[in-house]
Amino acid sequence: MADETTNPKPEVKKSKGIPLALVLPLVLVLVAAGAGGAYFFLHRAKAEPAESSGTPVAAAPDSGPEFTLHLDSFTVNLADPDNTNFLRITIDLGLGHTPKGGGGKDDSSLPIARTRDAILSVLAVCKSADLVTPDGKTQLKQHLLDALQQSVPEMDVKNIYFTEFLVQR
């Protein structure tokens, strides 16, 4: 047997890393900064919901909370005389009150057919050149709002929100 005293153990070098006393405060500062940033962005999103849609919405102080009604997508041929252009759009309606019946998909008490008909009648006369500009989209929202307030006044539509907007040229 070999003598253990003749073979010395190799020396293990200790690497000098970042001391724990420096890492712990750094981690705490990063966590605090992340929490502060999250609070800032979440609080800001609650304070400015109308600005996130791109168009300012003036709400009456006594109007109460707004409810949204999601409609299925629309795909329409546009009124361009020379080309066949399409518009695919998904719209949410901002309502001044809760729709009767809760607004479920199988709810037959909402005038969804009249609502979709009013929207389609406005979309079918649009031209693609008008819809690709920001002013054209703003005008489209106003035309849709006017048509819905006239055709289905019981829905109390206050705002129009585009959740999908695609013009195929």
C-alpha positions as CSV (number, residue, x, y, z in Angstrom):
1,M,0.0,0.0,0.0
2,A,1.1,3.5,-0.8
3,D,1.9,5.8,2.0
4,E,-0.6,8.6,2.1
5,T,2.0,11.1,3.4
6,T,4.0,10.9,0.2
7,N,1.2,12.0,-2.1
8,P,0.1,15.5,-0.9
9,K,-3.4,16.5,-1.7
10,P,-3.7,19.1,-4.5
11,E,-4.5,22.6,-3.3
12,V,-7.9,23.9,-4.1
13,K,-7.9,27.6,-5.1
14,K,-10.8,29.6,-3.8
15,S,-12.1,31.9,-6.5
16,K,-12.8,35.4,-5.4
17,G,-16.4,36.1,-6.5
18,I,-18.8,38.9,-5.7
19,P,-19.3,38.9,-2.0
20,L,-22.8,38.1,-0.7
21,A,-22.9,41.4,1.2
22,L,-22.9,43.1,-2.2
23,V,-25.3,40.8,-4.1
24,L,-28.1,40.9,-1.6
25,P,-28.6,44.7,-1.6
26,L,-28.3,44.7,-5.4
27,V,-31.1,42.0,-5.7
28,L,-33.3,44.0,-3.3
29,V,-32.8,47.2,-5.3
30,L,-33.7,45.4,-8.6
31,V,-36.9,43.8,-7.0
32,A,-38.0,47.2,-5.6
33,A,-37.4,48.9,-9.0
34,G,-39.4,46.2,-10.8
35,A,-42.3,46.5,-8.4
36,G,-42.3,50.3,-8.7
37,G,-42.2,50.1,-12.5
38,A,-45.1,47.6,-12.5
39,Y,-47.1,49.8,-10.2
40,F,-46.5,52.8,-12.4
41,F,-47.5,51.1,-15.6
42,L,-50.6,49.4,-14.1
43,H,-51.8,52.5,-12.4
44,R,-51.2,54.6,-15.5
45,A,-53.2,52.1,-17.6
46,K,-56.2,52.4,-15.3
47,A,-56.0,56.2,-15.3
48,E,-55.8,56.6,-19.1
49,P,-57.9,53.8,-20.7
50,A,-59.3,56.1,-23.5
51,E,-55.9,57.1,-24.8
52,S,-54.8,53.6,-25.4
53,S,-57.3,53.2,-28.3
54,G,-55.8,56.0,-30.2
55,T,-58.8,58.3,-30.1
56,P,-59.7,60.5,-27.2
57,V,-63.1,59.6,-25.7
58,A,-65.0,62.3,-23.8
59,A,-67.1,60.7,-21.1
60,A,-69.9,62.5,-19.4
61,P,-69.3,62.8,-15.6
62,D,-72.8,61.3,-14.8
63,S,-72.7,58.6,-17.5
64,G,-71.5,55.9,-15.1
65,P,-69.4,52.9,-16.1
66,E,-69.1,51.8,-19.7
67,F,-69.7,48.2,-20.8
68,T,-68.4,46.7,-24.0
69,L,-70.1,44.3,-26.4
70,H,-67.9,42.2,-28.6
71,L,-69.2,41.5,-32.1
72,D,-68.0,38.8,-34.5
73,S,-65.7,39.9,-37.4
74,F,-67.0,41.5,-40.5
75,T,-65.6,40.9,-44.0
76,V,-66.9,43.1,-46.7
77,N,-66.2,44.1,-50.3
78,L,-65.3,47.8,-50.4
79,A,-66.8,50.2,-52.9
80,D,-63.7,50.7,-55.0
81,P,-64.8,50.9,-58.7
82,D,-61.7,49.5,-60.3
83,N,-60.4,46.9,-57.9
84,T,-61.8,44.2,-55.7
85,N,-60.7,45.3,-52.2
86,F,-61.8,43.8,-48.9
87,L,-62.0,45.0,-45.3
88,R,-61.9,42.6,-42.4
89,I,-62.8,44.3,-39.2
90,T,-63.7,43.3,-35.6
91,I,-65.6,45.8,-33.5
92,D,-66.4,46.2,-29.9
93,L,-69.2,48.6,-28.9
94,G,-68.9,50.8,-25.9
95,L,-72.3,50.9,-24.3
96,G,-73.7,53.4,-21.8
97,H,-75.4,50.7,-19.8
98,T,-75.4,46.9,-19.3
99,P,-77.2,45.2,-22.1
100,K,-80.4,43.5,-21.1
101,G,-79.8,39.8,-20.7
102,G,-76.1,40.2,-20.0
103,G,-74.9,40.1,-23.6
104,G,-74.1,36.4,-23.9
105,K,-73.7,34.8,-27.4
106,D,-76.9,32.9,-27.1
107,D,-78.9,35.9,-25.8
108,S,-81.7,36.6,-28.2
109,S,-82.9,39.8,-26.4
110,L,-80.1,41.9,-28.0
111,P,-80.8,43.4,-31.4
112,I,-77.6,41.9,-32.9
113,A,-79.1,41.4,-36.4
114,R,-80.1,45.1,-36.6
115,T,-76.7,46.1,-35.1
116,R,-74.7,44.1,-37.7
117,D,-77.0,45.3,-40.5
118,A,-76.3,49.0,-39.6
119,I,-72.6,48.4,-39.4
120,L,-72.6,46.5,-42.8
121,S,-74.5,49.3,-44.5
122,V,-71.8,51.8,-43.5
123,L,-68.9,49.5,-44.3
124,A,-70.1,48.6,-47.8
125,V,-69.9,52.1,-49.1
126,C,-66.3,52.7,-47.8
127,K,-63.3,53.0,-50.2
128,S,-60.0,51.5,-49.4
129,A,-58.0,54.8,-50.0
130,D,-60.1,56.4,-47.2
131,L,-59.8,53.6,-44.7
132,V,-56.0,53.4,-44.7
133,T,-55.5,56.9,-43.3
134,P,-56.0,57.8,-39.6
135,D,-58.6,60.5,-40.5
136,G,-60.5,57.9,-42.5
137,K,-60.6,55.6,-39.6
138,T,-61.8,58.4,-37.3
139,Q,-64.5,59.3,-39.8
140,L,-65.6,55.6,-40.1
141,K,-66.0,55.5,-36.3
142,Q,-68.2,58.5,-36.4
143,H,-70.3,57.2,-39.3
144,L,-70.7,53.9,-37.5
145,L,-71.6,55.6,-34.2
146,D,-74.2,57.7,-36.0
147,A,-75.7,54.7,-37.8
148,L,-75.9,52.7,-34.6
149,Q,-77.5,55.4,-32.6
150,Q,-80.1,55.9,-35.3
151,S,-80.8,52.2,-36.0
152,V,-80.6,50.7,-32.5
153,P,-81.0,53.5,-30.0
154,E,-81.9,51.0,-27.2
155,M,-78.3,49.7,-27.3
156,D,-77.1,53.2,-26.1
157,V,-73.8,52.9,-28.1
158,K,-71.3,55.5,-26.9
159,N,-68.0,54.4,-28.5
160,I,-66.7,52.2,-31.3
161,Y,-63.5,50.2,-30.7
162,F,-61.7,48.6,-33.6
163,T,-60.0,45.4,-32.3
164,E,-59.0,44.2,-35.8
165,F,-58.7,46.3,-38.9
166,L,-57.3,44.9,-42.2
167,V,-57.7,46.4,-45.6
168,Q,-56.7,44.0,-48.5
169,R,-55.8,46.0,-51.6
